[in-house]
Amino acid sequence: MEHMSQAARTRPRVVIIGSGFGGLFAARALGRADVDVSLIARTGHHLFQPLLYQVATGILSPGEIAPATREVLSRQRNTQVILGEVGDIDLDRRIVTASTLGRTHRHGYDHLIVAAGTDQSWFGNPQFAEFAPGLKSIDDALELRGRIFGAFELAELAAAQGRHEDVARLMTFVVVGGGATGVEMAGQLAELSRRTLRREFRHIDPATSRVVLVDVAPAVLGAFHPHLQESSRVALERIGIEVRLSTAVIGVDADGLDLEGPDGERTRVEAVTKVWAAGVAANPLARHLADQVGLRVDRQGRIPVEADLTLPGHPEVHVIGDMIALDNLPGVAQVAIQGARHAAAEIRRTHRGEPTGRAFRYHDKGSMATISRFRAITQMGRIRLTGFIAWLAWLAVHLVYIIGFKSQVTTLLHWMVSFVGRGRSERTVTEQQVFARRALERSRR
């Protein structure tokens, strides 16, 4: 680590926790400020989480949606990147404690921005994770890639050996969660089986795969207008996806799921490959901070904050993004980005001697979700789009927020190959996807 000069050490110290949208945009917003910035994150990359499902289904490579944080911030001379998992924040002493490969390190701060994001939630059933992985990290996406493509390989072998019951289980894919991630994942599983893999096997027909989307809510895409919810459900069913709403998952094992419908009837879906895209929980640091200032977190583990995104009694601490409970703000990237810029502006005002404590104002730029190739929905205020135009808008917006020109260009090329043609160039499955192999091996028994 490069040692700072003695003069530099006298500048205000800003510690940022997390390298997601909130953390990265906060660091960039402070790039020209007269402060020293330390960004601490448990991974060395910034993850564009909304496109993880495309890594899992072979469209994009991890590098295209997860650029190295050091590379992104390399031109900011006032910023250092530190790899580590933050385990403690001492608000009274203003010290952040993190660990890296078992080594503990501490960082003092004058200002703290906590943007640690969320983790997957299985609603009190962590045992489900072994059989139905979430989709929150590159590791998750690669594990799912192994399970998805491995299922087709084992189905081909089972068909050749006449084990037709195994073929049915292996070629059934269940996505739990009807939000944007679940809908987009289900849509790509349908595209993958019906277009990309259609002519690649000799004993199975991938187009006969069964894709099931399950949600306890009465509609898919609950954050959208009811008209868009209904049109999305219809579009999903048109491409062959079985949509089960008002249906709860009450059990998950290696071979399938147990479901309970709206009438209380229990059913079983035999499926080797399951994707959990339902539920999030704030990073445990939210509760850690809440305990120190006498607050209670909400059901998702989010911490209440002041209107200016600071902690009560600690104007030097900003909490942003998915970790906060404020004015029913949604857990979307724009909340984190705008909150990051707000926190950075407040820090700059502090050291210019200007008044601070300005309330955060979120500007809703709309919501989008893609259903399948050439199908999407877009909601921007009163403007609601569906179909091809919405899909083009989705492409444009997501390209803009991918970090780095090189990644934007390669992503666009991969999209052209996958959406205009049939190919998917990122289908490699390696021995590193251990959990995927274990799950598939269990399905053979």
One Martini backbone bead per residue (centre of mass of N, CA, C, O) as a GRO file, in nm:
protein
  445
    1MET     BB    1   0.096   0.036   0.023
    2GLU     BB    2   0.074   0.359  -0.017
    3HIS     BB    3   0.227   0.623   0.127
    4MET     BB    4   0.141   0.898   0.287
    5SER     BB    5   0.177   1.201   0.345
    6GLN     BB    6   0.172   1.417   0.605
    7ALA     BB    7  -0.017   1.621   0.470
    8ALA     BB    8  -0.242   1.418   0.389
    9ARG     BB    9  -0.316   1.328   0.688
   10THR     BB   10  -0.470   1.611   0.756
   11ARG     BB   11  -0.695   1.519   0.611
   12PRO     BB   12  -0.985   1.413   0.567
   13ARG     BB   13  -1.144   1.105   0.653
   14VAL     BB   14  -1.283   0.863   0.424
   15VAL     BB   15  -1.505   0.596   0.475
   16ILE     BB   16  -1.593   0.317   0.264
   17ILE     BB   17  -1.858   0.073   0.251
   18GLY     BB   18  -1.839  -0.064  -0.039
   19SER     BB   19  -1.865  -0.157  -0.418
   20GLY     BB   20  -2.113  -0.063  -0.514
   21PHE     BB   21  -2.301   0.183  -0.615
   22GLY     BB   22  -2.264   0.350  -0.360
   23GLY     BB   23  -1.955   0.331  -0.311
   24LEU     BB   24  -1.848   0.409  -0.595
   25PHE     BB   25  -2.002   0.684  -0.630
   26ALA     BB   26  -1.881   0.814  -0.380
   27ALA     BB   27  -1.585   0.802  -0.463
   28ARG     BB   28  -1.619   0.963  -0.729
   29ALA     BB   29  -1.743   1.223  -0.594
   30LEU     BB   30  -1.448   1.250  -0.422
   31GLY     BB   31  -1.203   1.281  -0.628
   32ARG     BB   32  -1.174   1.624  -0.589
   33ALA     BB   33  -1.147   1.622  -0.301
   34ASP     BB   34  -1.006   1.732   0.022
   35VAL     BB   35  -0.955   1.405   0.062
   36ASP     BB   36  -0.938   1.084   0.216
   37VAL     BB   37  -0.996   0.768   0.059
   38SER     BB   38  -1.151   0.460   0.188
   39LEU     BB   39  -1.220   0.151   0.031
   40ILE     BB   40  -1.418  -0.111   0.169
   41ALA     BB   41  -1.411  -0.458   0.053
   42ARG     BB   42  -1.483  -0.808  -0.002
   43THR     BB   43  -1.425  -0.721  -0.296
   44GLY     BB   44  -1.244  -0.640  -0.612
   45HIS     BB   45  -1.541  -0.556  -0.718
   46HIS     BB   46  -1.783  -0.429  -0.929
   47LEU     BB   47  -2.135  -0.500  -0.924
   48PHE     BB   48  -2.377  -0.571  -1.179
   49GLN     BB   49  -2.644  -0.725  -1.062
   50PRO     BB   50  -2.880  -0.714  -1.289
   51LEU     BB   51  -2.677  -0.925  -1.480
   52LEU     BB   52  -2.634  -1.211  -1.351
   53TYR     BB   53  -2.829  -1.391  -1.520
   54GLN     BB   54  -2.637  -1.374  -1.778
   55VAL     BB   55  -2.413  -1.543  -1.654
   56ALA     BB   56  -2.584  -1.799  -1.582
   57THR     BB   57  -2.684  -1.817  -1.914
   58GLY     BB   58  -2.419  -1.735  -2.112
   59ILE     BB   59  -2.388  -1.430  -2.217
   60LEU     BB   60  -2.193  -1.335  -1.988
   61SER     BB   61  -1.920  -1.227  -1.832
   62PRO     BB   62  -1.795  -1.133  -1.535
   63GLY     BB   63  -1.611  -0.888  -1.635
   64GLU     BB   64  -1.849  -0.712  -1.761
   65ILE     BB   65  -1.996  -0.678  -1.450
   66ALA     BB   66  -1.685  -0.689  -1.290
   67PRO     BB   67  -1.492  -0.460  -1.226
   68ALA     BB   68  -1.217  -0.339  -1.105
   69THR     BB   69  -1.190  -0.113  -0.860
   70ARG     BB   70  -0.902  -0.012  -0.906
   71GLU     BB   71  -0.942   0.065  -1.203
   72VAL     BB   72  -1.173   0.270  -1.170
   73LEU     BB   73  -0.987   0.438  -0.930
   74SER     BB   74  -0.684   0.496  -1.038
   75ARG     BB   75  -0.711   0.829  -1.089
   76GLN     BB   76  -0.751   0.859  -0.778
   77ARG     BB   77  -0.524   0.996  -0.555
   78ASN     BB   78  -0.733   0.997  -0.288
   79THR     BB   79  -0.760   0.675  -0.339
   80GLN     BB   80  -0.820   0.369  -0.159
   81VAL     BB   81  -0.809   0.012  -0.178
   82ILE     BB   82  -0.969  -0.234   0.045
   83LEU     BB   83  -0.945  -0.560   0.138
   84GLY     BB   84  -1.245  -0.639   0.328
   85GLU     BB   85  -1.421  -0.736   0.625
   86VAL     BB   86  -1.659  -0.585   0.803
   87GLY     BB   87  -1.719  -0.623   1.172
   88ASP     BB   88  -1.664  -0.316   1.288
   89ILE     BB   89  -1.824  -0.021   1.443
   90ASP     BB   90  -1.700   0.265   1.614
   91LEU     BB   91  -1.863   0.550   1.678
   92ASP     BB   92  -1.706   0.688   1.913
   93ARG     BB   93  -1.403   0.630   1.785
   94ARG     BB   94  -1.394   0.609   1.477
   95ILE     BB   95  -1.385   0.281   1.395
   96VAL     BB   96  -1.278   0.045   1.153
   97THR     BB   97  -1.315  -0.313   1.132
   98ALA     BB   98  -1.113  -0.547   0.953
   99SER     BB   99  -1.072  -0.844   0.736
  100THR     BB  100  -0.783  -1.036   0.589
  101LEU     BB  101  -0.710  -1.343   0.601
  102GLY     BB  102  -0.718  -1.299   0.935
  103ARG     BB  103  -0.647  -0.995   0.919
  104THR     BB  104  -0.640  -0.716   1.115
  105HIS     BB  105  -0.791  -0.386   1.052
  106ARG     BB  106  -0.771  -0.027   1.109
  107HIS     BB  107  -0.999   0.270   1.062
  108GLY     BB  108  -1.004   0.591   1.061
  109TYR     BB  109  -1.253   0.866   1.090
  110ASP     BB  110  -1.458   1.153   0.986
  111HIS     BB  111  -1.604   0.985   0.760
  112LEU     BB  112  -1.900   0.777   0.690
  113ILE     BB  113  -1.984   0.525   0.438
  114VAL     BB  114  -2.262   0.304   0.422
  115ALA     BB  115  -2.260   0.038   0.145
  116ALA     BB  116  -2.335  -0.296   0.194
  117GLY     BB  117  -2.617  -0.380   0.143
  118THR     BB  118  -2.730  -0.705   0.046
  119ASP     BB  119  -2.880  -1.016   0.111
  120GLN     BB  120  -2.994  -1.313   0.100
  121SER     BB  121  -3.330  -1.449   0.151
  122TRP     BB  122  -3.509  -1.745   0.309
  123PHE     BB  123  -3.715  -1.692   0.533
  124GLY     BB  124  -3.580  -1.882   0.769
  125ASN     BB  125  -3.439  -2.097   0.532
  126PRO     BB  126  -3.116  -2.169   0.490
  127GLN     BB  127  -3.136  -2.468   0.375
  128PHE     BB  128  -3.223  -2.389   0.079
  129ALA     BB  129  -2.944  -2.294  -0.045
  130GLU     BB  130  -2.829  -2.570  -0.139
  131PHE     BB  131  -3.077  -2.605  -0.366
  132ALA     BB  132  -3.137  -2.268  -0.381
  133PRO     BB  133  -2.978  -2.041  -0.514
  134GLY     BB  134  -2.886  -1.739  -0.538
  135LEU     BB  135  -2.840  -1.381  -0.686
  136LYS     BB  136  -2.553  -1.188  -0.561
  137SER     BB  137  -2.308  -1.326  -0.719
  138ILE     BB  138  -2.066  -1.466  -0.902
  139ASP     BB  139  -2.077  -1.738  -0.762
  140ASP     BB  140  -2.376  -1.783  -0.807
  141ALA     BB  141  -2.376  -1.770  -1.118
  142LEU     BB  142  -2.172  -2.007  -1.163
  143GLU     BB  143  -2.329  -2.221  -1.018
  144LEU     BB  144  -2.582  -2.201  -1.197
  145ARG     BB  145  -2.446  -2.267  -1.459
  146GLY     BB  146  -2.371  -2.554  -1.375
  147ARG     BB  147  -2.661  -2.652  -1.324
  148ILE     BB  148  -2.793  -2.593  -1.596
  149PHE     BB  149  -2.593  -2.733  -1.800
  150GLY     BB  150  -2.573  -2.999  -1.638
  151ALA     BB  151  -2.868  -3.089  -1.670
  152PHE     BB  152  -2.856  -3.142  -1.976
  153GLU     BB  153  -2.632  -3.352  -1.971
  154LEU     BB  154  -2.780  -3.557  -1.784
  155ALA     BB  155  -3.033  -3.586  -1.961
  156GLU     BB  156  -2.890  -3.712  -2.202
  157LEU     BB  157  -2.791  -3.962  -2.049
  158ALA     BB  158  -3.066  -4.061  -1.940
  159ALA     BB  159  -3.200  -4.100  -2.219
  160ALA     BB  160  -2.992  -4.309  -2.330
  161GLN     BB  161  -3.078  -4.506  -2.066
  162GLY     BB  162  -3.404  -4.473  -2.008
  163ARG     BB  163  -3.439  -4.232  -1.775
  164HIS     BB  164  -3.723  -4.050  -1.774
  165GLU     BB  165  -3.760  -3.937  -1.487
  166ASP     BB  166  -3.489  -3.787  -1.481
  167VAL     BB  167  -3.539  -3.604  -1.720
  168ALA     BB  168  -3.771  -3.438  -1.599
  169ARG     BB  169  -3.613  -3.322  -1.356
  170LEU     BB  170  -3.372  -3.196  -1.525
  171MET     BB  171  -3.597  -3.029  -1.721
  172THR     BB  172  -3.660  -2.866  -1.454
  173PHE     BB  173  -3.727  -2.515  -1.378
  174VAL     BB  174  -3.705  -2.314  -1.078
  175VAL     BB  175  -3.840  -1.993  -0.989
  176VAL     BB  176  -3.807  -1.787  -0.702
  177GLY     BB  177  -3.964  -1.508  -0.787
  178GLY     BB  178  -4.150  -1.207  -0.925
  179GLY     BB  179  -3.939  -1.025  -0.988
  180ALA     BB  180  -3.706  -0.911  -1.192
  181THR     BB  181  -3.508  -1.147  -1.155
  182GLY     BB  182  -3.708  -1.382  -1.194
  183VAL     BB  183  -3.821  -1.303  -1.471
  184GLU     BB  184  -3.548  -1.291  -1.623
  185MET     BB  185  -3.459  -1.579  -1.562
  186ALA     BB  186  -3.697  -1.730  -1.685
  187GLY     BB  187  -3.671  -1.612  -1.970
  188GLN     BB  188  -3.379  -1.729  -2.022
  189LEU     BB  189  -3.446  -2.026  -1.988
  190ALA     BB  190  -3.640  -2.035  -2.226
  191GLU     BB  191  -3.441  -1.939  -2.442
  192LEU     BB  192  -3.224  -2.151  -2.404
  193SER     BB  193  -3.406  -2.408  -2.464
  194ARG     BB  194  -3.560  -2.296  -2.740
  195ARG     BB  195  -3.287  -2.185  -2.895
  196THR     BB  196  -2.986  -2.249  -2.827
  197LEU     BB  197  -3.031  -2.587  -2.766
  198ARG     BB  198  -3.217  -2.726  -2.983
  199ARG     BB  199  -2.960  -2.879  -3.174
  200GLU     BB  200  -2.739  -3.022  -2.953
  201PHE     BB  201  -2.906  -3.284  -2.918
  202ARG     BB  202  -3.001  -3.646  -2.943
  203HIS     BB  203  -3.206  -3.737  -2.681
  204ILE     BB  204  -3.303  -3.441  -2.649
  205ASP     BB  205  -3.549  -3.167  -2.605
  206PRO     BB  206  -3.510  -2.859  -2.477
  207ALA     BB  207  -3.798  -2.736  -2.558
  208THR     BB  208  -3.940  -2.931  -2.324
  209SER     BB  209  -3.890  -2.764  -2.104
  210ARG     BB  210  -3.951  -2.671  -1.766
  211VAL     BB  211  -4.080  -2.351  -1.655
  212VAL     BB  212  -4.099  -2.217  -1.319
  213LEU     BB  213  -4.292  -1.958  -1.156
  214VAL     BB  214  -4.269  -1.846  -0.813
  215ASP     BB  215  -4.519  -1.673  -0.599
  216VAL     BB  216  -4.681  -1.531  -0.319
  217ALA     BB  217  -4.785  -1.333  -0.493
  218PRO     BB  218  -5.051  -1.214  -0.712
  219ALA     BB  219  -4.799  -1.084  -0.873
  220VAL     BB  220  -4.590  -0.971  -1.092
  221LEU     BB  221  -4.410  -0.708  -1.052
  222GLY     BB  222  -4.507  -0.523  -0.791
  223ALA     BB  223  -4.377  -0.225  -0.874
  224PHE     BB  224  -4.588  -0.217  -1.090
  225HIS     BB  225  -4.828  -0.173  -1.289
  226PRO     BB  226  -5.099  -0.370  -1.337
  227HIS     BB  227  -5.079  -0.374  -1.647
  228LEU     BB  228  -4.781  -0.477  -1.652
  229GLN     BB  229  -4.821  -0.731  -1.493
  230GLU     BB  230  -5.019  -0.871  -1.687
  231SER     BB  231  -4.846  -0.856  -1.947
  232SER     BB  232  -4.615  -1.025  -1.829
  233ARG     BB  233  -4.765  -1.284  -1.770
  234VAL     BB  234  -4.851  -1.336  -2.060
  235ALA     BB  235  -4.565  -1.339  -2.184
  236LEU     BB  236  -4.459  -1.578  -2.020
  237GLU     BB  237  -4.672  -1.786  -2.120
  238ARG     BB  238  -4.605  -1.762  -2.428
  239ILE     BB  239  -4.300  -1.889  -2.367
  240GLY     BB  240  -4.373  -2.138  -2.150
  241ILE     BB  241  -4.436  -2.030  -1.866
  242GLU     BB  242  -4.505  -2.131  -1.539
  243VAL     BB  243  -4.737  -1.952  -1.342
  244ARG     BB  244  -4.720  -1.923  -0.975
  245LEU     BB  245  -4.945  -1.776  -0.767
  246SER     BB  246  -5.002  -1.762  -0.442
  247THR     BB  247  -4.722  -1.930  -0.375
  248ALA     BB  248  -4.562  -2.133  -0.146
  249VAL     BB  249  -4.256  -2.224  -0.004
  250ILE     BB  250  -4.207  -2.523   0.220
  251GLY     BB  251  -3.990  -2.690   0.036
  252VAL     BB  252  -3.641  -2.808  -0.006
  253ASP     BB  253  -3.458  -3.018  -0.233
  254ALA     BB  254  -3.274  -3.194  -0.458
  255ASP     BB  255  -3.560  -3.281  -0.629
  256GLY     BB  256  -3.737  -3.027  -0.504
  257LEU     BB  257  -4.071  -2.888  -0.433
  258ASP     BB  258  -4.286  -2.746  -0.189
  259LEU     BB  259  -4.627  -2.641  -0.221
  260GLU     BB  260  -4.861  -2.360  -0.148
  261GLY     BB  261  -5.158  -2.261  -0.219
  262PRO     BB  262  -5.431  -2.047  -0.187
  263ASP     BB  263  -5.609  -2.313  -0.081
  264GLY     BB  264  -5.379  -2.509   0.071
  265GLU     BB  265  -5.263  -2.673  -0.143
  266ARG     BB  266  -5.038  -2.941  -0.193
  267THR     BB  267  -4.735  -2.956  -0.386
  268ARG     BB  268  -4.515  -3.111  -0.634
  269VAL     BB  269  -4.184  -3.031  -0.771
  270GLU     BB  270  -3.976  -3.181  -0.993
  271ALA     BB  271  -3.638  -3.045  -0.937
  272VAL     BB  272  -3.301  -2.980  -0.962
  273THR     BB  273  -3.335  -2.677  -1.063
  274LYS     BB  274  -3.288  -2.389  -0.853
  275VAL     BB  275  -3.403  -2.042  -0.801
  276TRP     BB  276  -3.336  -1.772  -0.575
  277ALA     BB  277  -3.544  -1.454  -0.611
  278ALA     BB  278  -3.632  -1.415  -0.298
  279GLY     BB  279  -3.536  -1.192  -0.104
  280VAL     BB  280  -3.402  -0.957   0.136
  281ALA     BB  281  -3.112  -0.854   0.339
  282ALA     BB  282  -2.952  -0.667   0.526
  283ASN     BB  283  -2.673  -0.596   0.634
  284PRO     BB  284  -2.552  -0.650   0.956
  285LEU     BB  285  -2.454  -0.352   0.997
  286ALA     BB  286  -2.727  -0.227   1.052
  287ARG     BB  287  -2.769  -0.352   1.334
  288HIS     BB  288  -2.504  -0.259   1.457
  289LEU     BB  289  -2.578   0.044   1.441
  290ALA     BB  290  -2.854   0.043   1.582
  291ASP     BB  291  -2.754  -0.050   1.864
  292GLN     BB  292  -2.574   0.214   1.915
  293VAL     BB  293  -2.845   0.426   1.869
  294GLY     BB  294  -3.133   0.297   1.948
  295LEU     BB  295  -3.242   0.112   1.716
  296ARG     BB  296  -3.471  -0.040   1.479
  297VAL     BB  297  -3.513  -0.272   1.265
  298ASP     BB  298  -3.658  -0.410   1.014
  299ARG     BB  299  -3.759  -0.696   0.853
  300GLN     BB  300  -3.494  -0.644   0.651
  301GLY     BB  301  -3.267  -0.491   0.833
  302ARG     BB  302  -3.322  -0.193   0.828
  303ILE     BB  303  -3.222   0.143   0.880
  304PRO     BB  304  -3.298   0.420   1.031
  305VAL     BB  305  -3.289   0.756   0.906
  306GLU     BB  306  -3.227   1.048   0.831
  307ALA     BB  307  -3.304   1.275   0.585
  308ASP     BB  308  -2.969   1.294   0.529
  309LEU     BB  309  -2.856   0.984   0.593
  310THR     BB  310  -2.808   0.989   0.891
  311LEU     BB  311  -2.727   0.936   1.212
  312PRO     BB  312  -2.826   0.966   1.514
  313GLY     BB  313  -2.574   1.173   1.648
  314HIS     BB  314  -2.417   1.117   1.342
  315PRO     BB  315  -2.320   1.330   1.094
  316GLU     BB  316  -2.061   1.146   0.992
  317VAL     BB  317  -2.291   0.925   0.916
  318HIS     BB  318  -2.362   0.745   0.623
  319VAL     BB  319  -2.652   0.578   0.491
  320ILE     BB  320  -2.693   0.367   0.198
  321GLY     BB  321  -2.935   0.228   0.018
  322ASP     BB  322  -3.054  -0.093   0.108
  323MET     BB  323  -3.013  -0.029   0.434
  324ILE     BB  324  -3.259   0.168   0.428
  325ALA     BB  325  -3.530   0.336   0.615
  326LEU     BB  326  -3.696   0.558   0.379
  327ASP     BB  327  -3.984   0.647   0.240
  328ASN     BB  328  -4.007   0.376   0.078
  329LEU     BB  329  -3.755   0.303  -0.057
  330PRO     BB  330  -3.617   0.140  -0.301
  331GLY     BB  331  -3.408  -0.146  -0.401
  332VAL     BB  332  -3.218   0.045  -0.599
  333ALA     BB  333  -2.963   0.187  -0.769
  334GLN     BB  334  -3.058   0.489  -0.762
  335VAL     BB  335  -3.060   0.522  -0.458
  336ALA     BB  336  -2.755   0.477  -0.421
  337ILE     BB  337  -2.644   0.691  -0.615
  338GLN     BB  338  -2.790   0.941  -0.497
  339GLY     BB  339  -2.690   0.897  -0.205
  340ALA     BB  340  -2.388   0.925  -0.268
  341ARG     BB  341  -2.397   1.217  -0.375
  342HIS     BB  342  -2.516   1.340  -0.123
  343ALA     BB  343  -2.294   1.261   0.080
  344ALA     BB  344  -2.060   1.399  -0.071
  345ALA     BB  345  -2.180   1.687  -0.061
  346GLU     BB  346  -2.187   1.708   0.248
  347ILE     BB  347  -1.883   1.681   0.291
  348ARG     BB  348  -1.797   1.925   0.127
  349ARG     BB  349  -1.960   2.134   0.290
  350THR     BB  350  -1.824   2.095   0.561
  351HIS     BB  351  -1.523   2.189   0.440
  352ARG     BB  352  -1.656   2.483   0.350
  353GLY     BB  353  -1.862   2.590   0.576
  354GLU     BB  354  -2.139   2.479   0.510
  355PRO     BB  355  -2.443   2.394   0.519
  356THR     BB  356  -2.615   2.118   0.654
  357GLY     BB  357  -2.877   1.872   0.638
  358ARG     BB  358  -2.992   1.786   0.380
  359ALA     BB  359  -3.239   1.650   0.227
  360PHE     BB  360  -3.326   1.370   0.069
  361ARG     BB  361  -3.389   1.345  -0.291
  362TYR     BB  362  -3.575   1.135  -0.481
  363HIS     BB  363  -3.539   1.044  -0.831
  364ASP     BB  364  -3.754   0.890  -1.032
  365LYS     BB  365  -3.649   0.696  -1.331
  366GLY     BB  366  -3.766   0.423  -1.305
  367SER     BB  367  -3.867   0.101  -1.448
  368MET     BB  368  -3.729  -0.230  -1.535
  369ALA     BB  369  -3.800  -0.524  -1.753
  370THR     BB  370  -3.708  -0.832  -1.879
  371ILE     BB  371  -3.843  -1.121  -2.041
  372SER     BB  372  -3.723  -1.126  -2.339
  373ARG     BB  373  -3.675  -1.132  -2.650
  374PHE     BB  374  -3.811  -0.818  -2.730
  375ARG     BB  375  -3.907  -0.810  -2.416
  376ALA     BB  376  -4.058  -0.543  -2.219
  377ILE     BB  377  -4.066  -0.310  -1.940
  378THR     BB  378  -4.175   0.039  -1.877
  379GLN     BB  379  -4.148   0.286  -1.598
  380MET     BB  380  -4.222   0.653  -1.626
  381GLY     BB  381  -4.444   0.729  -1.453
  382ARG     BB  382  -4.690   0.763  -1.699
  383ILE     BB  383  -4.493   0.594  -1.855
  384ARG     BB  384  -4.580   0.300  -2.060
  385LEU     BB  385  -4.396   0.016  -2.170
  386THR     BB  386  -4.389  -0.231  -2.435
  387GLY     BB  387  -4.181  -0.447  -2.575
  388PHE     BB  388  -3.952  -0.339  -2.801
  389ILE     BB  389  -3.914  -0.051  -2.695
  390ALA     BB  390  -3.855  -0.134  -2.403
  391TRP     BB  391  -3.608  -0.307  -2.475
  392LEU     BB  392  -3.432  -0.079  -2.588
  393ALA     BB  393  -3.432   0.086  -2.328
  394TRP     BB  394  -3.300  -0.129  -2.156
  395LEU     BB  395  -3.034  -0.147  -2.309
  396ALA     BB  396  -2.943   0.149  -2.281
  397VAL     BB  397  -2.941   0.176  -1.971
  398HIS     BB  398  -2.747  -0.065  -1.909
  399LEU     BB  399  -2.505   0.040  -2.067
  400VAL     BB  400  -2.455   0.303  -1.907
  401TYR     BB  401  -2.405   0.138  -1.617
  402ILE     BB  402  -2.165   0.021  -1.733
  403ILE     BB  403  -1.838  -0.010  -1.650
  404GLY     BB  404  -1.682   0.081  -1.913
  405PHE     BB  405  -1.619   0.077  -2.246
  406LYS     BB  406  -1.529  -0.215  -2.295
  407SER     BB  407  -1.777  -0.347  -2.158
  408GLN     BB  408  -1.988  -0.220  -2.342
  409VAL     BB  409  -1.894  -0.343  -2.608
  410THR     BB  410  -1.896  -0.648  -2.530
  411THR     BB  411  -2.189  -0.656  -2.443
  412LEU     BB  412  -2.312  -0.579  -2.713
  413LEU     BB  413  -2.199  -0.822  -2.868
  414HIS     BB  414  -2.332  -1.043  -2.698
  415TRP     BB  415  -2.622  -0.952  -2.752
  416MET     BB  416  -2.616  -0.995  -3.055
  417VAL     BB  417  -2.558  -1.299  -3.048
  418SER     BB  418  -2.808  -1.378  -2.859
  419PHE     BB  419  -3.058  -1.208  -2.989
  420VAL     BB  420  -3.014  -1.238  -3.298
  421GLY     BB  421  -2.916  -1.501  -3.239
  422ARG     BB  422  -2.818  -1.814  -3.050
  423GLY     BB  423  -2.569  -1.761  -2.902
  424ARG     BB  424  -2.334  -1.861  -2.624
  425SER     BB  425  -2.007  -1.794  -2.508
  426GLU     BB  426  -2.073  -1.840  -2.175
  427ARG     BB  427  -2.047  -2.197  -2.098
  428THR     BB  428  -1.842  -2.244  -1.891
  429VAL     BB  429  -1.753  -2.532  -1.688
  430THR     BB  430  -1.601  -2.594  -1.380
  431GLU     BB  431  -1.457  -2.738  -1.097
  432GLN     BB  432  -1.537  -2.485  -0.914
  433GLN     BB  433  -1.842  -2.587  -0.926
  434VAL     BB  434  -1.902  -2.774  -0.670
  435PHE     BB  435  -2.203  -2.751  -0.590
  436ALA     BB  436  -2.315  -2.832  -0.859
  437ARG     BB  437  -2.198  -3.118  -0.865
  438ARG     BB  438  -2.328  -3.221  -0.606
  439ALA     BB  439  -2.622  -3.185  -0.692
  440LEU     BB  440  -2.605  -3.365  -0.947
  441GLU     BB  441  -2.513  -3.623  -0.807
  442ARG     BB  442  -2.765  -3.659  -0.629
  443SER     BB  443  -2.964  -3.692  -0.878
  444ARG     BB  444  -2.856  -3.988  -0.957
  445ARG     BB  445  -2.967  -4.159  -0.698
   0.00000   0.00000   0.00000
